[in-house]
Amino acid sequence: MPDLRQRPEASNESLAAAATVWLLGANETFIRFTEGDDRSILRRRREVIQRLRMAEALRGQPRLRLEDPLLCDWVRHAARRLIYYCNTHFSATGQQLLPAPPQTVDLPPPHLVRHRLRDWLFGSAAGSTDFLNVMQAVSDHGATSRVAAARQTV
């Protein structure tokens, strides 16, 4: 059995940065039904995510990485209770400890935090062709599936 405490050298299975940014935008408009059955919507949403994962044009593109020191401090500050809990309860298992949040953090007003976060997200997915590749990955599969389905009925 492999040693699960050892992280593989490259274990980031996230989507390409442009795909992540696009998906975050799509998530802002995603509304689950409060009544009825929305399984078909959830299935289609999972299919879109899978297409983004499998898209050849997105494979070599950079992943979203949080390397902005101020954003890292703000995130760790917001999650300080969880970080303390994890580091306290899981340190005996040999799991890598999470970096502790700074003792004091000068948090700017929320709108400035959002601006910096937005700049980081769009800066991470800067190339205009990145978003074109995302849109192609999202839309091409549907067209390909419809063509394949039409061929099967003929």
N, C-alpha and C positions, 0 to 999 in steps of 0.2 A: 504494500500500500504506500502511495507517495506521501511524503512529509508535507502536510497541508500548511505548515507554518512558513514554508519557503515559498516566496512569491516567484513566479516565473519572471524572466528578464523583461519580457514585454507582455503585460497582462491587461492592457487597456483595450477592452472590447467595445468601446464607445463608437458611435457613428462618426463620420467625418464632421469637422466643425461646421461646415455649411449646412449639412443635413440636420445636425443638432439644433442649430439656430432656426432653421425652417420648421422643425418639429416643435420647438418651444412656441413659435408663433401659432402653429396649428393647434397646440394644446390650449392656447388662450381662447380659442373659439369653440373648443370641444365641450359639448354639454351632454351629459348622460340623461336619459329619460328618468323622470321620477316615477312614472307609471308605464306599464307595458314592457315590452321585450326589446331591448336594444342590442341583443347579441350579434345581429348582422352588422350593426355599426361598429361594434368592438372588433369583430372579425376583420372587417375591411381596414380598420385602423391598424391592426396587427400586421395585415398584409402589406400595407404601405411601409411600415417600419422594417419588415423583412426585405422589401424591395430596396430600401435605402441601405440595408446591411449588405445586400448581395450585389449592388450596382458596381459593375466593373469600373466605370468612370470615377467612382468615389473611393475606390480601394487605396490609392496612393496618396490621397489628400490628408492633410494634417488633422489630428483629432483635437478636440476642445480640451485645453489644459489651463487650469487656474494657476497662473504664475505671477499675477499681479500681487505684490506684497500687501498693499492696502486692502484689497478685496479678501485676500487670505486671512488677514487679521480680523476683518469685520465678520467673516463667516465663522472663524474659530470663536470669536467673542460671542456671537449669537448662539453657538452650539456648545458653550463652555460647560453647561451642566451635563450634557450627553458625553462630552469628551472626558470629563472627570469620572463619570459612571463607567464608561468603557475601559478607561485606563486603570481604574480601581478593581473592577470585577474580572477583567480578562487578562490582566498582566501575568497571572499565574499560569496561564495556558501557553505562554511563550509567544503570544500574538504581538505583532509590532505595535507599540504604543502610538497613539495619535499625538501630534504636536500640541503642546499646551497652548491655550490662548494667552495673549499678552495680559498682564495684570491690569493695565489701563489702556483704554482705546478711546481716541477722540473720534466719535462718530459724527460725521457731517449730517446735515438735514437729509431726510429720506429721499428727496428729489435728486440730490447730488449723488447719493449712493446708486439710485436707479440710472442716472446718466453715466456713471463710471462703469456700471455693470453692462449697460447697453453698448458703450464704446468698446469694452472688452469682448463682448459677444460678436459684434460686427467686425471688429478688428481681427478676431480669430478666423473669421470666414471672409476675408477681405476680397479675394479674387472674384470678379464678376462671373467668370466661367464656372466657379464653384457652384453658385446658385443655379446656373443654367444646367449643370450636371445633375443637381438635385431635382430640378423640375423634370428633366428628361427621365430620371430614374423613377419618379413618381408616376409619370404619365405614360411612358413607353410600355410598361408591363401590361397596363389595361388594354392598350391597343393590340399588343401582341396576343394577349389572352382572347380578345374578341375575334381576331383573325383566326386563331387556332380553333376556337369554338365553331366559327362559321365553316371552316374546312371540314370539321367532323360531321356537320349536318348535311354536307353535300354528297 
